[in-house]
């Protein structure tokens, strides 16, 4: 079909997510025709770096042959079957493979189909766990301001990104939201710790959380956080010690710890899972996005035998977990996940990415000298640049200026897809991105920021 006609039909028929469609009244959406490795190609053949991994899910690059082969073999065998009372090879093999790379304590796997549902499952399991063991007072969930866990009403009840909540606050349940460990804008009002410069961080931000949680300790059901990297809230990177102390606090008050690794899992932070950096083990682990290498939708909520046993009873006791999805453990999706794990093993991905991640984290610091760049932060294959009007007092831009949007449009001219989080520009790179490609991406990102800075007079 003609490209112009396709774009015209898109505007006529389609409502895109997280998109103000009026922005495209006089502008076409970016039409992606094909993809290969770290590159996307538009309808005119122009090449773009997929610098955000197609919303944080592409792990090994697009169209990896190992994953594609797994999918091809599965397509001729079994395409779909409900997962209530039936089973098949894919999810069994995947659970076995995941168990080999997870702590022994995490041994029960509940499948769903996306990140929101993975967290929603954990919330409902934790809540019902307390009911099943006869503890009715533990109904409070604790989460971080600027945290993001999905777009279902349950996960939105935990969220702390106001722009995402919109008019829906009256539909959500109350949770205890505590200040996020936002180092650049310390919630305790302290200067940011930098090695060899000034004060040493004592995690005063965690003290704020602990004080508020202990006041309601007997009613806390679970604490839910994104470990070490808070994605949609601005790519906030926080110290490992925060997570270590949080595990200790949950143990002390008897609450569950739910770690949302939908974005951070499968090598993004330099380790297979972010919680490994802190040496902690959660009660619930939520995985999606990169679990299939980004090829197909799949999610899994992993928990402990202790939690599972609270549901294991005669049917008439009413302890069954009534939750499920039509495409739970879909055979083709689980095949793609097995293919992704094959790539990790065969290509020694974690070992290779260690050098690339170190290069990215070192080279990203050069952008701190650019106009508008108030803060640079990152972990693993993720780097973020917070743009501000005044670097001395960290004054943000007026939202009406839409500086992040301007960077996005300018980046397209340079073959970059830099989808901003407000005025935070970030790179969320596929693990297969080479050091040479990282250097090119950083240089083009710097040129993009310089051009926009001139335009806005900074």
C-alpha positions as CSV (number, residue, x, y, z in Angstrom):
1,X,0.0,0.0,0.0
2,X,1.2,3.5,-0.8
3,X,3.0,5.1,2.2
4,X,1.1,8.4,1.9
5,X,-2.2,6.5,2.0
6,X,-1.1,4.4,5.0
7,X,-0.2,7.6,7.0
8,X,-3.5,9.2,6.0
9,X,-5.4,6.1,7.2
10,X,-3.4,6.1,10.5
11,X,-4.5,9.7,11.2
12,X,-8.1,8.8,10.3
13,X,-8.4,5.6,12.2
14,X,-5.8,5.1,15.0
15,X,-5.5,6.5,18.5
16,X,-1.8,6.1,19.6
17,X,-0.8,5.5,23.3
18,X,0.8,8.4,25.3
19,X,0.3,10.6,22.3
20,X,-1.5,13.9,21.9
21,X,-2.8,13.3,18.4
22,X,-3.2,17.0,17.8
23,X,0.6,17.2,17.7
24,X,0.4,15.3,14.4
25,X,-2.3,17.5,12.8
26,X,0.2,18.9,10.4
27,X,2.9,16.3,10.9
28,X,3.1,12.6,10.0
29,X,3.9,10.0,12.6
30,X,7.2,8.2,12.1
31,X,6.4,5.2,9.9
32,X,8.7,2.3,10.7
33,X,8.9,-0.2,7.8
34,X,11.5,-2.7,9.0
35,X,14.2,-3.3,11.7
36,X,17.5,-5.0,12.0
37,X,19.9,-5.2,15.0
38,X,19.9,-1.8,16.7
39,X,18.4,0.0,13.7
40,X,15.0,1.0,12.6
41,X,14.2,2.0,9.0
42,X,11.4,4.3,8.0
43,X,9.2,4.1,4.9
44,X,11.7,6.1,2.9
45,X,14.7,3.9,3.9
46,X,16.2,6.4,6.5
47,X,18.0,4.6,9.3
48,X,17.5,5.4,13.0
49,X,19.2,4.1,16.1
50,X,16.6,2.4,18.4
51,X,18.1,4.2,21.4
52,X,15.1,3.4,23.6
53,X,14.9,-0.3,22.7
54,X,11.3,0.2,21.4
55,X,10.0,1.1,24.9
56,X,12.7,-0.8,26.8
57,X,12.0,-4.3,25.6
58,X,14.4,-5.1,22.8
59,X,17.4,-6.9,24.3
60,X,19.5,-8.5,21.6
61,X,18.5,-6.3,18.7
62,X,15.6,-6.6,16.3
63,X,14.9,-9.9,14.5
64,X,17.6,-12.0,16.2
65,X,17.8,-15.3,14.2
66,X,17.9,-17.5,17.3
67,X,14.7,-16.1,18.7
68,X,13.1,-16.2,15.2
69,X,14.0,-19.9,14.8
70,X,12.4,-20.8,18.1
71,X,9.2,-19.0,17.0
72,X,9.2,-20.7,13.6
73,X,9.4,-24.2,15.1
74,X,6.7,-23.5,17.6
75,X,4.3,-22.0,15.0
76,X,4.0,-25.4,13.3
77,X,3.3,-27.2,16.5
78,X,1.0,-25.3,18.9
79,X,-0.2,-21.7,18.6
80,X,-2.5,-21.2,21.6
81,X,-4.1,-23.1,24.5
82,X,-5.7,-21.9,27.7
83,X,-3.6,-22.4,30.8
84,X,-6.2,-23.2,33.4
85,X,-6.0,-26.9,34.0
86,X,-3.8,-27.6,30.9
87,X,-0.1,-27.2,30.3
88,X,2.5,-27.5,27.6
89,X,6.2,-27.6,27.1
90,X,7.1,-23.9,26.7
91,X,6.2,-22.5,30.1
92,X,7.6,-25.6,31.9
93,X,10.9,-25.2,30.1
94,X,10.9,-21.5,30.6
95,X,10.2,-21.8,34.4
96,X,13.0,-24.3,34.7
97,X,15.5,-22.1,32.8
98,X,14.5,-19.0,34.9
99,X,14.8,-21.0,38.1
100,X,18.4,-21.8,37.2
101,X,19.3,-18.1,37.1
102,X,17.2,-17.0,40.1
103,X,17.8,-17.5,43.8
104,X,16.5,-20.8,45.1
105,X,13.9,-19.0,47.2
106,X,12.1,-17.7,44.1
107,X,10.6,-21.0,42.8
108,X,6.9,-20.5,41.8
109,X,6.1,-18.9,38.5
110,X,2.7,-17.3,37.5
111,X,2.5,-16.2,33.9
112,X,0.6,-13.3,32.4
113,X,1.1,-11.1,29.4
114,X,2.6,-7.6,30.2
115,X,4.3,-5.6,32.8
116,X,1.2,-4.1,34.3
117,X,-0.4,-7.5,34.8
118,X,2.9,-8.9,36.3
119,X,2.7,-6.3,39.0
120,X,-1.1,-6.6,39.4
121,X,-0.7,-10.3,40.0
122,X,1.9,-9.6,42.7
123,X,-0.4,-7.1,44.4
124,X,-3.3,-9.5,44.4
125,X,-1.2,-12.4,45.6
126,X,0.3,-10.4,48.4
127,X,-3.1,-9.1,49.5
128,X,-4.8,-12.5,49.4
129,X,-1.9,-14.1,51.1
130,X,-2.6,-12.2,54.3
131,X,-6.3,-13.0,54.0
132,X,-5.6,-16.7,53.5
133,X,-3.5,-16.9,56.7
134,X,-6.1,-14.9,58.7
135,X,-4.3,-11.5,59.0
136,X,-7.0,-9.0,58.0
137,X,-5.3,-5.8,59.0
138,X,-2.5,-5.8,56.4
139,X,-4.1,-4.0,53.5
140,X,-1.7,-1.1,52.8
141,X,0.7,-0.9,49.9
142,X,3.8,1.3,50.1
143,X,5.4,2.8,46.9
144,X,7.6,5.6,45.8
145,X,6.7,9.0,44.5
146,X,7.7,9.1,40.8
147,X,7.4,5.4,40.7
148,X,5.6,3.7,37.8
149,X,4.3,0.2,37.7
150,X,1.7,0.1,34.9
151,X,-1.5,1.5,33.6
152,X,-4.1,-0.8,35.2
153,X,-6.1,0.7,38.0
154,X,-4.3,-1.4,40.6
155,X,-0.8,-0.5,39.4
156,X,-1.8,3.2,38.9
157,X,-2.8,3.2,42.6
158,X,0.9,2.8,43.4
159,X,2.1,5.2,40.7
160,X,3.7,8.5,41.5
161,X,4.0,10.2,38.1
162,X,1.1,12.7,38.1
163,X,1.0,13.1,34.3
164,X,0.2,9.4,33.9
165,X,-2.5,9.4,36.6
166,X,-4.5,12.2,34.9
167,X,-8.2,12.2,35.9
168,X,-8.2,8.6,37.2
169,X,-7.2,9.2,40.9
170,X,-10.8,8.7,42.0
171,X,-10.8,5.2,40.6
172,X,-7.7,4.0,42.4
173,X,-7.2,2.7,45.9
174,X,-5.2,4.6,48.5
175,X,-1.6,3.7,49.1
176,X,1.3,5.1,51.1
177,X,3.6,7.0,48.7
178,X,6.9,8.1,50.1
179,X,9.6,10.4,48.6
180,X,11.7,8.8,45.9
181,X,15.5,8.5,46.2
182,X,16.0,11.3,43.6
183,X,19.6,12.1,44.1
184,X,19.7,15.2,41.8
185,X,16.8,16.7,43.8
186,X,17.4,15.1,47.2
187,X,14.1,14.7,49.1
188,X,16.0,15.4,52.3
189,X,17.2,18.7,50.9
190,X,20.9,17.8,50.8
191,X,23.6,18.3,48.2
192,X,24.2,15.3,45.9
193,X,27.0,13.0,46.9
194,X,29.8,12.8,44.4
195,X,32.9,10.6,45.0
196,X,35.7,12.7,46.3
197,X,33.5,15.8,46.5
198,X,31.7,17.1,49.5
199,X,29.6,15.0,51.8
200,X,29.1,11.3,51.9
201,X,25.5,10.1,51.3
202,X,24.0,8.5,54.4
203,X,20.7,7.6,52.7
204,X,18.7,10.2,54.5
205,X,16.1,9.6,51.9
206,X,15.6,6.1,53.2
207,X,15.1,7.5,56.7
208,X,12.1,9.5,55.3
209,X,10.6,6.2,54.0
210,X,11.4,4.3,57.2
211,X,9.8,6.8,59.5
212,X,6.5,6.9,57.6
213,X,6.4,3.1,57.1
214,X,7.1,2.3,60.8
215,X,4.2,4.5,61.8
216,X,1.8,2.1,60.0
217,X,3.9,-1.0,60.2
218,X,1.2,-3.4,61.3
219,X,-1.0,-2.5,58.4
220,X,1.6,-2.8,55.6
221,X,0.9,-5.6,53.1
222,X,3.8,-5.0,50.8
223,X,6.4,-2.4,49.6
224,X,6.6,-2.1,45.8
225,X,9.6,-0.5,44.1
226,X,11.6,-0.5,40.9
227,X,15.1,-1.7,42.0
228,X,17.9,0.8,41.5
229,X,16.4,2.4,38.4
230,X,13.0,4.2,38.3
231,X,12.1,4.3,34.7
232,X,9.1,6.5,33.8
233,X,9.7,8.8,36.8
234,X,12.8,10.2,35.1
235,X,15.3,7.4,34.9
236,X,16.3,7.9,38.5
237,X,19.2,5.8,39.6
238,X,19.6,5.3,43.4
239,X,22.2,3.6,45.7
240,X,22.3,-0.2,46.3
241,X,22.3,0.5,50.0
242,X,18.7,1.9,49.7
243,X,17.5,-1.5,48.5
244,X,19.5,-3.4,51.1
245,X,17.9,-1.4,53.9
246,X,14.5,-1.7,52.4
247,X,14.8,-5.5,52.4
248,X,15.8,-5.3,56.1
249,X,12.8,-3.0,56.9
250,X,10.3,-5.4,55.2
251,X,11.8,-8.3,57.2
252,X,11.6,-6.3,60.4
253,X,7.9,-5.3,60.0
254,X,6.9,-8.6,58.4
255,X,5.8,-7.1,55.1
256,X,6.4,-8.4,51.6
257,X,8.9,-6.8,49.2
258,X,7.7,-6.7,45.6
259,X,10.4,-5.8,43.0
260,X,9.2,-4.6,39.7
261,X,12.0,-5.6,37.3
262,X,9.8,-5.2,34.2
263,X,12.2,-2.6,32.8
264,X,15.4,-3.5,34.7
265,X,15.5,-7.3,34.2
266,X,17.5,-9.3,31.7
267,X,20.8,-7.5,31.7
268,X,19.7,-3.8,31.5
269,X,21.7,-2.8,34.6
270,X,24.7,-4.9,33.8
271,X,23.5,-7.9,35.8
272,X,20.8,-10.3,34.8
273,X,18.5,-8.7,37.5
274,X,18.9,-5.4,39.2
275,X,18.4,-6.9,42.7
276,X,21.6,-8.8,42.3
277,X,23.6,-5.5,42.7
278,X,22.3,-5.2,46.3
279,X,22.4,-8.9,47.2
280,X,18.7,-9.0,48.2
281,X,15.9,-11.4,47.4
282,X,12.3,-10.2,47.0
283,X,9.2,-12.0,48.0
284,X,7.7,-11.2,44.5
285,X,9.7,-10.6,41.3
286,X,7.8,-9.1,38.3
287,X,9.3,-9.7,34.9
288,X,8.2,-8.7,31.4
289,X,9.4,-6.6,28.4
290,X,12.9,-8.1,27.8
291,X,11.8,-11.6,28.9
292,X,11.2,-12.5,25.2
293,X,14.0,-10.3,23.9
294,X,11.3,-7.8,23.1
295,X,9.8,-10.0,20.4
296,X,6.4,-10.9,21.8
297,X,4.4,-10.0,24.9
298,X,4.9,-12.2,28.0
299,X,5.2,-11.7,31.7
300,X,5.8,-13.7,34.8
301,X,5.4,-13.1,38.5
302,X,7.8,-15.2,40.6
303,X,7.3,-15.8,44.2
304,X,8.2,-18.2,47.1
305,X,7.0,-21.6,48.2
306,X,6.0,-19.9,51.4
307,X,3.5,-17.6,49.6
308,X,2.3,-20.5,47.4
309,X,1.6,-22.7,50.4
310,X,-0.9,-20.1,51.7
311,X,-3.1,-20.8,48.6
312,X,-2.6,-24.5,48.5
313,X,-5.7,-26.0,50.2
314,X,-8.9,-27.9,49.6
315,X,-11.1,-26.0,47.1
316,X,-14.0,-25.4,49.6
317,X,-11.6,-23.3,51.8
318,X,-11.8,-20.5,49.2
319,X,-8.1,-20.0,48.9
320,X,-7.7,-20.4,45.2
321,X,-6.1,-17.5,43.3
322,X,-8.8,-16.4,40.9
323,X,-6.8,-14.5,38.3
324,X,-5.8,-15.3,34.7
325,X,-5.5,-14.0,31.2
326,X,-6.5,-15.6,27.9
327,X,-3.0,-15.6,26.5
328,X,-1.3,-16.7,29.8
329,X,1.9,-18.7,28.9
330,X,1.1,-18.6,25.2
331,X,3.2,-21.2,23.4
332,X,4.7,-18.8,20.8
333,X,5.5,-16.2,23.4
334,X,7.2,-18.7,25.7
335,X,9.2,-20.0,22.7
336,X,10.5,-16.5,22.1
337,X,11.5,-16.2,25.7
338,X,13.4,-19.5,25.5
339,X,15.1,-18.2,22.4
340,X,16.2,-15.1,24.2
341,X,17.7,-17.2,27.0
342,X,19.5,-19.2,24.4
343,X,21.1,-16.0,23.1
344,X,22.2,-15.1,26.6
345,X,23.9,-18.4,26.9
346,X,25.4,-18.8,23.4
347,X,26.7,-15.3,23.1
348,X,27.8,-14.8,26.7
349,X,25.8,-11.6,26.7
350,X,26.4,-10.5,30.3
351,X,30.1,-10.8,30.0
352,X,30.2,-8.9,26.7
353,X,27.8,-6.2,27.9
354,X,29.9,-5.4,31.0
355,X,32.6,-3.7,28.9
356,X,30.0,-1.9,26.8
357,X,28.1,-0.7,29.9
358,X,31.3,0.6,31.5
359,X,32.1,2.5,28.3
360,X,28.6,4.1,28.2
361,X,28.8,5.1,31.9
362,X,32.2,6.7,31.4
363,X,31.5,8.5,28.2
364,X,28.1,9.8,29.2
365,X,29.7,12.1,31.7
366,X,31.0,14.3,28.9
367,X,27.5,15.5,28.2
368,X,27.3,17.2,31.6
369,X,29.3,20.1,30.1
370,X,26.6,20.8,27.6
371,X,24.2,23.7,28.0
372,X,20.9,22.7,29.6
373,X,22.2,19.4,31.0
374,X,21.9,19.7,34.7
375,X,22.4,16.1,35.6
376,X,23.7,12.9,34.0
377,X,22.9,9.5,35.5
378,X,22.9,5.9,34.5
379,X,23.4,2.3,35.2
380,X,24.3,-0.6,32.9
381,X,23.1,0.2,29.4
382,X,21.0,3.1,30.5
383,X,22.0,6.8,30.5
384,X,19.9,9.8,31.2
385,X,20.3,13.6,30.9
386,X,18.1,15.9,32.8
387,X,17.6,19.3,31.0
388,X,17.2,22.4,33.0
389,X,16.9,26.1,32.4
390,X,19.5,27.1,35.0
391,X,22.2,24.6,35.9
392,X,23.2,26.5,39.1
393,X,19.8,26.4,40.8
394,X,18.5,23.4,38.9
395,X,15.5,25.3,37.7
396,X,13.4,23.3,35.3
397,X,12.0,24.5,32.0
398,X,8.4,25.7,31.8
399,X,6.4,22.8,30.6
400,X,4.9,24.9,27.8
401,X,8.3,25.1,26.2
402,X,8.2,21.3,25.6
403,X,12.0,21.2,25.4
404,X,12.0,17.4,25.5
405,X,9.7,17.3,22.5
406,X,12.0,19.6,20.7
407,X,14.9,17.3,21.4
408,X,12.9,14.4,20.1
409,X,12.2,16.1,16.8
410,X,15.8,17.3,16.4
411,X,17.0,13.9,17.2
412,X,15.0,12.4,14.3
413,X,17.0,14.5,11.9
414,X,20.2,12.9,13.2
415,X,18.9,9.3,13.1
416,X,18.0,9.0,16.8
417,X,14.8,8.1,18.5
418,X,15.0,10.0,21.7
419,X,11.6,9.7,23.3
420,X,11.8,12.0,26.3
421,X,10.3,11.7,29.8
422,X,9.2,15.3,30.1
423,X,12.6,17.1,30.0
424,X,14.7,14.0,30.7
425,X,16.4,12.6,27.6
426,X,17.6,9.1,27.9
427,X,19.3,6.2,26.2
428,X,18.0,2.7,26.9
429,X,20.2,0.7,24.6
430,X,19.9,-2.8,23.3
431,X,22.6,-5.0,24.9
432,X,24.0,-5.7,21.5
433,X,24.9,-2.0,20.9
434,X,28.7,-1.9,20.2
435,X,31.1,0.6,21.7
436,X,31.5,2.3,18.3
437,X,27.7,2.7,18.0
438,X,27.5,4.0,21.6
439,X,30.1,6.6,20.7
440,X,28.1,7.7,17.6
441,X,24.9,7.8,19.6
442,X,26.4,10.0,22.3
443,X,27.9,12.4,19.8
444,X,24.6,12.7,17.9
445,X,22.7,13.2,21.2
446,X,25.2,15.9,22.2
447,X,24.7,17.7,18.9
448,X,21.0,17.4,19.2
449,X,21.0,19.0,22.7
450,X,23.3,21.8,21.6
451,X,21.0,22.7,18.7
452,X,17.9,22.8,20.9
453,X,19.8,24.8,23.5
454,X,20.5,27.5,20.9
455,X,16.9,27.5,19.8
456,X,15.6,28.1,23.4
457,X,18.3,30.6,24.2
458,X,20.2,28.7,26.9
